[in-house]
Amino acid sequence: MEPLTWTGALGTLLNPLFALAVLGLILAVAGYLLVSAYENVQAAFSTTSGGIVMSAPHSESLARFILPTAVATLGLGMIYLLAGIVTPYGTAGILGELGVRFLPVWIALAVTFFLSITYKRKLGLYGKLFDSPIGMFGFAIVMFWVFTAIFVAMDLIITHDPLGQVSGMKNKLPGTPLRGAAEGDYTHYLLGGDNLARDVFSRMVKGSQVVLVIAPAATLFAFMVGITLGLPAGYFGGKLDTIISFMANLVLAFPVILLFFLLVTPEIRAAGIAIPGTEYIWRVPTILASILFLFPLVFLVVLFDSRYFTQPPKRNLYVGLTILIGGYIYLGMAWDADPLGLISIDGGVLIVFVSVVFVNSPTVFRIVRGLVLDIKTRDYVAAGQTRGEGPWYIMLWEILPNARGPLIVDFCLRIGYTIILLGTLGFFGLGLSSESPDWGTTINAGRRLLSIYPHPAIVPAIALMSLVLGLNLLADGLREESLKD
């Protein structure tokens, strides 16, 4: 079995065209920036000296070349990725085979964009996102990794066991054929092998699953805590606001990275409070989880109670279901006491999860509190008070919906920050298991031989960078569209 090259047999034709397209794009962008800068300086000088610039800007002529060259570059890049679908195995090289592995993701993205653009006028702020090119690009990157995580769970993308080691594949370069491959095995390590002879591609796509389970869920819990505390603090003010704000400032006084390191160290994880008369020790992760995981339950109970206060049957149904289902989930997540054994969190994952919630909650609290202080002075809030609406109804059903724009934007950005923090923890070997395929741990494992075999570290680093970039662009697009409301 021959090793795969990056572009395969198609590279003979496509590589020169792609190089020309990239060169043309670089020249067009550089020329546009230089000429624009020169024209701006010339215009400023002419205005200062009282002269008038009569000639049409040359930068506009150069700008016309940017779009065609960008389209050509992107189109040729897509040909590299999609050619493997219609050509024999290996003909399109590593890039073509990667495109084949991600085929379910391409289909899911196409369907998502088609339906979203078709019905965007009926989808509120989400639909308006497709009026923003930046937002669409960021959304595409984020959804690429979301669909990747989903299809990895369905075993549709992964090529090898992320923890499996194959003799003779240690630190092998991308495209190396698998030694001693049995019938039914994928025949190549598409992105090479790491220092323990594990498949870099499989670990990279499996790592997306780890990251996209912990980061969004932990950020959502942090928002529940911040909203539950920020609403009454901003609305009622007084001593309640002073006490909660002081506690939030205490947490914010610590550097974020230092606080993370402190919370996830083995010594802190092992520390706890001994229960008198028993051998049970109430560990720090359990203490934090038992407190922080109560806030989503409290938030939902108050939400339904305030909304259906005048409809006791419906209120009792929703509140009862929330307590029953939420309490069951709470027992499993916080106390590992699920009677059916369906919900359980590994100790390493739990401490990382509660650390993210604990560190992010004060910042969310400050944002929510500031929004409430502004919105509670609006006329519609005064109208609700005049109608005799309760304070929690006004907070949850009048103020909170009108603060959704900034909160959604911050939610996207905060997921990106959380992903970076998770990567940092994994890089320093804290929190998750050393065998975990999460991107931070994988980068840390590959950095030791970075100067000789860069691919085990570069591949997860690019994956992490692309996801964070997508979240930032998505947040920019959402901010741009929310400001138009």
C-alpha positions as CSV (number, residue, x, y, z in Angstrom):
1,M,0.0,0.0,0.0
2,E,1.5,3.3,-1.1
3,P,1.4,6.4,1.2
4,L,-1.1,9.1,0.3
5,T,0.1,12.6,-0.8
6,W,-1.9,15.6,0.2
7,T,-3.5,16.2,-3.2
8,G,-3.0,12.9,-5.0
9,A,-3.0,12.5,-8.7
10,L,-5.4,15.6,-9.0
11,G,-2.6,17.8,-7.7
12,T,-0.8,17.8,-11.0
13,L,-3.6,19.8,-12.5
14,L,-5.0,21.6,-9.5
15,N,-1.9,22.7,-7.6
16,P,-0.7,25.3,-10.2
17,L,-4.3,26.7,-10.5
18,F,-4.7,26.9,-6.7
19,A,-1.3,28.6,-6.4
20,L,-2.2,31.1,-9.0
21,A,-5.6,31.8,-7.3
22,V,-4.0,32.3,-3.9
23,L,-1.3,34.5,-5.4
24,G,-3.9,36.6,-7.1
25,L,-6.0,36.9,-3.9
26,I,-2.9,38.0,-2.0
27,L,-1.9,40.6,-4.6
28,A,-5.4,41.9,-4.9
29,V,-5.9,42.3,-1.1
30,A,-2.4,43.8,-0.6
31,G,-2.8,46.2,-3.5
32,Y,-6.2,47.3,-2.3
33,L,-4.9,48.0,1.2
34,L,-1.8,49.9,0.0
35,V,-3.7,52.0,-2.6
36,S,-6.5,52.7,-0.1
37,A,-3.9,53.9,2.5
38,Y,-2.2,56.1,-0.1
39,E,-5.5,57.6,-1.3
40,N,-6.5,58.3,2.3
41,V,-3.3,60.1,3.0
42,Q,-3.6,62.0,-0.3
43,A,-7.2,63.0,0.5
44,A,-6.2,64.2,4.0
45,F,-3.3,66.2,2.6
46,S,-5.5,67.8,-0.1
47,T,-8.2,68.7,2.4
48,T,-5.6,70.3,4.7
49,S,-4.1,72.3,1.9
50,G,-7.4,73.3,0.4
51,G,-7.0,71.3,-2.8
52,I,-9.6,69.1,-4.4
53,V,-9.0,65.5,-5.5
54,M,-10.8,65.0,-8.8
55,S,-9.6,61.6,-9.9
56,A,-11.7,58.5,-9.1
57,P,-10.1,56.2,-6.4
58,H,-8.0,53.5,-7.9
59,S,-8.7,51.2,-4.9
60,E,-12.2,50.6,-6.2
61,S,-10.7,49.1,-9.4
62,L,-8.5,46.8,-7.3
63,A,-11.4,45.8,-5.1
64,R,-13.1,44.3,-8.1
65,F,-10.4,41.6,-8.2
66,I,-10.8,40.4,-4.6
67,L,-14.1,38.7,-5.0
68,P,-13.2,36.6,-8.2
69,T,-9.9,35.5,-6.8
70,A,-11.5,34.6,-3.4
71,V,-14.2,32.6,-5.2
72,A,-11.6,30.8,-7.3
73,T,-9.5,30.0,-4.2
74,L,-12.5,28.7,-2.3
75,G,-13.8,26.8,-5.3
76,L,-10.5,25.0,-5.9
77,G,-10.3,24.2,-2.2
78,M,-13.7,22.6,-2.3
79,I,-12.7,20.6,-5.3
80,Y,-9.7,19.2,-3.3
81,L,-12.1,18.2,-0.5
82,L,-15.0,16.8,-2.6
83,A,-13.1,15.2,-5.4
84,G,-12.6,12.0,-3.3
85,I,-16.3,11.4,-3.4
86,V,-16.3,10.7,-7.2
87,T,-12.8,9.4,-7.7
88,P,-11.2,6.1,-6.8
89,Y,-9.7,5.8,-3.3
90,G,-6.4,7.7,-3.0
91,T,-6.7,9.6,-6.3
92,A,-7.7,12.8,-4.5
93,G,-5.0,12.3,-1.8
94,I,-5.3,13.1,1.9
95,L,-7.5,16.1,1.3
96,G,-9.9,14.2,-0.8
97,E,-10.2,11.3,1.7
98,L,-10.8,13.8,4.5
99,G,-13.6,15.3,2.4
100,V,-15.1,11.8,2.1
101,R,-14.9,11.2,5.8
102,F,-16.7,14.5,6.4
103,L,-19.4,13.8,3.8
104,P,-22.2,13.5,6.4
105,V,-21.2,16.9,7.7
106,W,-21.2,18.5,4.3
107,I,-24.7,17.1,3.7
108,A,-26.0,18.3,7.1
109,L,-24.5,21.7,6.5
110,A,-26.1,22.0,3.1
111,V,-29.5,21.0,4.4
112,T,-29.2,23.4,7.4
113,F,-28.3,26.4,5.2
114,F,-30.9,25.6,2.6
115,L,-33.7,25.4,5.2
116,S,-32.5,28.4,7.2
117,I,-32.1,30.7,4.2
118,T,-35.5,29.6,2.8
119,Y,-37.4,30.3,6.1
120,K,-35.1,33.0,7.5
121,R,-37.9,35.6,7.7
122,K,-39.8,33.4,10.1
123,L,-36.9,32.5,12.4
124,G,-36.4,35.7,14.3
125,L,-32.8,36.7,15.3
126,Y,-31.5,33.3,14.0
127,G,-33.0,34.0,10.6
128,K,-31.5,37.5,10.5
129,L,-28.1,35.9,11.0
130,F,-28.2,34.8,7.4
131,D,-28.2,38.5,6.3
132,S,-24.7,38.9,7.7
133,P,-21.8,37.3,5.7
134,I,-19.6,37.3,8.8
135,G,-22.3,35.6,10.9
136,M,-23.0,33.0,8.2
137,F,-19.3,32.1,8.0
138,G,-19.0,31.8,11.7
139,F,-22.1,29.8,11.9
140,A,-20.8,27.4,9.2
141,I,-17.6,26.8,11.1
142,V,-19.4,26.2,14.4
143,M,-22.0,23.9,12.9
144,F,-19.2,22.0,11.1
145,W,-17.8,21.0,14.5
146,V,-21.3,20.4,16.0
147,F,-22.2,18.0,13.2
148,T,-18.8,16.4,13.4
149,A,-19.3,15.7,17.1
150,I,-22.8,14.3,16.4
151,F,-21.6,12.0,13.5
152,V,-18.6,10.8,15.5
153,A,-21.1,9.6,18.2
154,M,-22.8,7.7,15.3
155,D,-19.5,6.2,14.2
156,L,-19.8,7.8,10.7
157,I,-16.5,9.8,10.5
158,I,-14.0,8.2,12.8
159,T,-11.5,5.8,11.1
160,H,-9.7,4.2,14.1
161,D,-10.1,3.8,17.8
162,P,-8.9,7.1,19.3
163,L,-7.2,5.2,22.2
164,G,-6.0,2.3,20.0
165,Q,-2.3,1.8,19.3
166,V,-1.0,0.2,16.2
167,S,2.5,-1.3,16.1
168,G,4.8,0.5,13.7
169,M,2.7,3.7,13.5
170,K,4.4,5.8,16.1
171,N,4.9,9.4,14.8
172,K,4.2,8.4,11.3
173,L,3.6,11.2,8.8
174,P,0.1,12.0,7.3
175,G,-1.0,9.5,4.7
176,T,1.0,6.6,6.0
177,P,-0.6,3.2,5.3
178,L,-1.6,1.1,8.2
179,R,0.8,-1.8,8.9
180,G,-0.8,-5.2,9.2
181,A,-4.3,-3.8,8.4
182,A,-7.0,-6.5,8.6
183,E,-10.0,-6.8,6.4
184,G,-12.4,-4.0,7.1
185,D,-9.8,-1.7,8.7
186,Y,-9.3,1.8,7.3
187,T,-6.0,1.5,5.4
188,H,-4.3,4.8,6.3
189,Y,-3.6,7.2,9.1
190,L,-4.9,10.2,7.2
191,L,-3.2,12.8,9.5
192,G,-0.5,10.6,10.8
193,G,0.3,8.9,14.1
194,D,1.2,10.4,17.5
195,N,4.0,9.4,19.9
196,L,1.9,6.5,21.2
197,A,1.0,5.2,17.7
198,R,-2.6,6.5,17.9
199,D,-4.5,8.0,14.9
200,V,-4.3,11.8,15.0
201,F,-7.4,12.2,12.8
202,S,-9.5,10.0,15.0
203,R,-8.4,11.7,18.2
204,M,-9.0,15.2,16.6
205,V,-12.6,14.4,15.6
206,K,-13.3,12.6,18.9
207,G,-11.9,15.6,20.8
208,S,-14.6,17.8,19.3
209,Q,-17.1,15.7,21.1
210,V,-15.4,16.2,24.4
211,V,-15.1,20.0,23.9
212,L,-18.7,20.5,22.6
213,V,-20.3,18.6,25.5
214,I,-18.5,20.3,28.3
215,A,-18.1,23.9,27.1
216,P,-21.7,24.8,26.0
217,A,-23.3,22.9,28.8
218,A,-21.1,24.5,31.5
219,T,-21.6,27.9,29.9
220,L,-25.4,27.4,30.0
221,F,-25.2,26.5,33.7
222,A,-23.1,29.6,34.3
223,F,-25.7,31.7,32.6
224,M,-28.5,30.1,34.7
225,V,-26.5,31.0,37.9
226,G,-25.7,34.6,36.7
227,I,-29.3,35.3,35.5
228,T,-30.9,33.9,38.7
229,L,-28.7,36.2,40.9
230,G,-28.4,39.1,38.5
231,L,-32.1,39.7,38.0
232,P,-33.1,40.3,41.6
233,A,-29.8,42.2,42.4
234,G,-30.4,44.7,39.6
235,Y,-34.2,44.9,40.1
236,F,-34.4,45.2,43.9
237,G,-31.1,46.8,44.6
238,G,-30.3,47.6,48.2
239,K,-28.6,45.2,50.6
240,L,-29.3,42.2,48.3
241,D,-27.4,43.9,45.5
242,T,-24.6,44.9,47.8
243,I,-24.1,41.4,49.2
244,I,-24.3,39.5,45.9
245,S,-22.1,42.1,44.1
246,F,-19.5,41.8,46.9
247,M,-19.4,38.0,46.5
248,A,-19.1,38.3,42.8
249,N,-16.2,40.8,43.1
250,L,-14.4,38.4,45.4
251,V,-14.4,35.7,42.7
252,L,-13.5,38.2,40.0
253,A,-10.5,39.5,42.1
254,F,-8.6,36.2,41.3
255,P,-7.0,35.8,37.9
256,V,-9.1,33.4,35.8
257,I,-6.3,31.0,34.9
258,L,-5.0,30.9,38.4
259,L,-8.4,30.2,39.8
260,F,-8.9,27.4,37.3
261,F,-5.6,25.9,38.2
262,L,-6.4,26.1,41.9
263,L,-9.8,24.5,41.5
264,V,-8.7,21.5,39.4
265,T,-5.5,20.5,41.2
266,P,-5.6,17.0,42.6
267,E,-5.1,18.4,46.2
268,I,-8.3,20.5,45.9
269,R,-10.2,17.6,44.4
270,A,-9.2,15.3,47.2
271,A,-10.0,17.9,49.9
272,G,-13.4,17.9,51.6
273,I,-15.5,17.9,54.7
274,A,-15.8,14.7,56.8
275,I,-19.4,13.9,57.7
276,P,-19.5,13.2,61.5
277,G,-20.3,9.7,62.5
278,T,-19.7,8.3,58.9
279,E,-16.7,7.5,56.7
280,Y,-18.1,9.7,53.9
281,I,-16.1,12.8,52.9
282,W,-18.0,15.7,51.2
283,R,-15.4,16.4,48.4
284,V,-14.9,19.9,47.0
285,P,-16.3,19.0,43.5
286,T,-19.5,17.7,45.2
287,I,-19.8,20.8,47.4
288,L,-19.6,23.1,44.4
289,A,-21.8,21.0,42.2
290,S,-24.5,20.6,44.9
291,I,-24.7,24.4,45.2
292,L,-24.3,25.5,41.6
293,F,-26.5,22.9,40.0
294,L,-29.4,24.0,42.2
295,F,-29.6,27.3,40.3
296,P,-31.1,25.9,37.0
297,L,-33.7,24.1,39.0
298,V,-34.6,27.2,41.0
299,F,-34.6,29.3,37.8
300,L,-37.1,27.0,36.0
301,V,-39.4,26.6,39.0
302,V,-39.6,30.4,39.5
303,L,-40.0,30.9,35.7
304,F,-43.1,28.6,35.5
305,D,-44.5,29.8,38.8
306,S,-44.4,33.4,37.8
307,R,-45.8,32.8,34.4
308,Y,-48.7,30.5,35.3
309,F,-49.5,31.9,38.8
310,T,-53.1,32.7,37.8
311,Q,-53.5,29.2,36.3
312,P,-52.9,26.8,39.3
313,P,-53.4,23.5,37.4
314,K,-51.0,24.3,34.6
315,R,-48.5,25.9,37.1
316,N,-48.6,22.8,39.4
317,L,-48.1,20.5,36.4
318,Y,-45.0,22.4,35.1
319,V,-43.5,23.0,38.5
320,G,-44.1,19.4,39.5
321,L,-42.4,18.1,36.3
322,T,-39.5,20.5,36.7
323,I,-38.9,19.3,40.3
324,L,-39.3,15.7,39.4
325,I,-37.1,15.6,36.2
326,G,-34.7,18.3,37.4
327,G,-34.3,16.7,40.8
328,Y,-33.5,13.4,39.2
329,I,-30.9,15.0,36.9
330,Y,-29.6,17.0,39.9
331,L,-29.1,13.9,42.0
332,G,-27.2,12.2,39.2
333,M,-25.0,15.1,38.2
334,A,-24.2,16.6,41.6
335,W,-24.3,13.6,43.9
336,D,-23.8,10.7,41.6
337,A,-26.9,9.2,43.3
338,D,-29.1,8.4,40.3
339,P,-31.1,5.4,41.4
340,L,-31.3,4.1,37.8
341,G,-27.6,4.7,37.1
342,L,-28.3,6.6,33.9
343,I,-26.8,9.9,34.8
344,S,-23.3,10.0,36.2
345,I,-20.3,12.4,35.7
346,D,-16.7,11.3,35.9
347,G,-14.8,13.1,38.7
348,G,-12.3,14.7,36.4
349,V,-15.1,16.0,34.1
350,L,-17.2,17.2,37.1
351,I,-14.4,19.4,38.6
352,V,-13.8,21.0,35.2
353,F,-17.5,21.5,34.7
354,V,-18.1,23.1,38.1
355,S,-14.9,25.2,37.7
356,V,-16.2,26.7,34.5
357,V,-19.6,27.4,36.0
358,F,-18.0,28.9,39.2
359,V,-15.5,31.2,37.3
360,N,-18.0,32.4,34.6
361,S,-21.0,33.0,36.8
362,P,-19.8,36.3,38.4
363,T,-19.1,37.8,35.0
364,V,-22.6,36.8,33.7
365,F,-24.1,38.2,36.9
366,R,-22.4,41.6,36.3
367,I,-23.7,41.7,32.7
368,V,-27.3,40.8,33.7
369,R,-27.3,43.2,36.6
370,G,-26.2,46.0,34.4
371,L,-28.8,45.2,31.8
372,V,-31.5,45.1,34.4
373,L,-30.5,48.5,35.9
374,D,-31.0,50.0,32.5
375,I,-34.2,48.1,31.3
376,K,-36.1,48.5,34.6
377,T,-36.5,52.2,33.9
378,R,-38.3,51.6,30.7
379,D,-42.0,52.4,30.2
380,Y,-43.2,48.9,29.6
381,V,-41.7,47.8,33.0
382,A,-43.6,50.6,34.7
383,A,-46.8,49.5,32.8
384,G,-46.3,46.0,34.2
385,Q,-45.9,47.3,37.7
386,T,-49.1,49.4,37.2
387,R,-51.0,46.3,36.1
388,G,-50.0,44.7,39.4
389,E,-47.6,42.1,38.0
390,G,-45.3,40.4,40.5
391,P,-41.6,41.3,40.5
392,W,-40.5,37.9,39.3
393,Y,-42.9,38.0,36.4
394,I,-41.6,41.4,35.4
395,M,-38.0,40.3,35.7
396,L,-38.4,37.0,33.8
397,W,-41.1,37.9,31.3
398,E,-40.6,41.6,30.7
399,I,-36.9,42.4,31.4
400,L,-35.1,39.2,30.5
401,P,-36.6,38.8,26.9
402,N,-35.5,42.4,26.2
403,A,-32.0,41.6,27.3
404,R,-31.6,38.5,25.1
405,G,-29.5,40.2,22.3
406,P,-26.5,41.0,24.5
407,L,-26.8,37.8,26.4
408,I,-26.9,35.6,23.3
409,V,-23.8,37.4,21.9
410,D,-22.0,37.0,25.2
411,F,-23.0,33.3,25.4
412,C,-21.3,32.6,22.1
413,L,-18.2,34.5,23.1
414,R,-18.1,32.8,26.5
415,I,-18.2,29.3,24.9
416,G,-15.1,30.3,23.0
417,Y,-13.4,31.5,26.2
418,T,-14.4,28.3,27.9
419,I,-13.0,26.2,25.0
420,I,-9.7,28.0,25.3
421,L,-9.7,27.5,29.1
422,L,-10.4,23.8,28.6
423,G,-7.5,23.6,26.1
424,T,-5.3,25.3,28.6
425,L,-6.2,22.9,31.4
426,G,-5.6,19.9,29.1
427,F,-2.3,21.4,28.0
428,F,-1.1,21.5,31.5
429,G,-2.5,18.0,32.3
430,L,-5.2,19.2,34.7
431,G,-8.8,18.1,35.0
432,L,-9.4,15.5,32.3
433,S,-7.6,12.2,32.0
434,S,-4.2,12.1,30.3
435,E,-5.7,9.6,27.8
436,S,-8.5,12.0,26.9
437,P,-8.6,13.0,23.2
438,D,-9.6,16.6,24.0
439,W,-7.6,19.1,22.1
440,G,-5.6,20.6,24.9
441,T,-4.4,17.2,26.1
442,T,-3.5,16.2,22.5
443,I,-1.6,19.4,21.9
444,N,0.3,18.8,25.2
445,A,1.2,15.2,24.1
446,G,2.4,16.4,20.7
447,R,4.4,19.4,21.7
448,R,7.3,17.3,23.1
449,L,8.4,16.4,19.5
450,L,7.1,19.5,17.8
451,S,10.3,20.4,16.0
452,I,10.5,16.8,14.5
453,Y,6.9,15.7,14.1
454,P,4.7,18.7,14.2
455,H,1.4,17.1,13.0
456,P,0.2,15.6,16.3
457,A,0.1,19.0,17.9
458,I,-0.7,21.2,14.9
459,V,-3.9,19.3,13.9
460,P,-5.8,19.7,17.2
461,A,-4.4,23.3,17.5
462,I,-6.0,24.2,14.2
463,A,-9.2,22.5,15.2
464,L,-9.4,24.5,18.4
465,M,-8.5,27.8,16.7
466,S,-11.1,27.3,14.0
467,L,-13.9,26.6,16.5
468,V,-13.1,29.6,18.6
469,L,-12.8,31.8,15.5
470,G,-16.2,30.5,14.3
471,L,-17.8,31.4,17.7
472,N,-16.3,34.9,17.6
473,L,-17.5,35.5,14.0
474,L,-20.9,34.1,15.0
475,A,-21.1,36.5,17.9
476,D,-20.1,39.4,15.7
477,G,-22.9,38.5,13.2
478,L,-25.4,38.2,16.0
479,R,-24.3,41.5,17.5
480,E,-24.6,43.2,14.1
481,E,-28.1,42.0,13.5
482,S,-29.3,42.5,17.1
483,L,-28.3,46.2,16.8
484,K,-30.7,46.6,13.8
485,D,-33.8,45.6,15.9
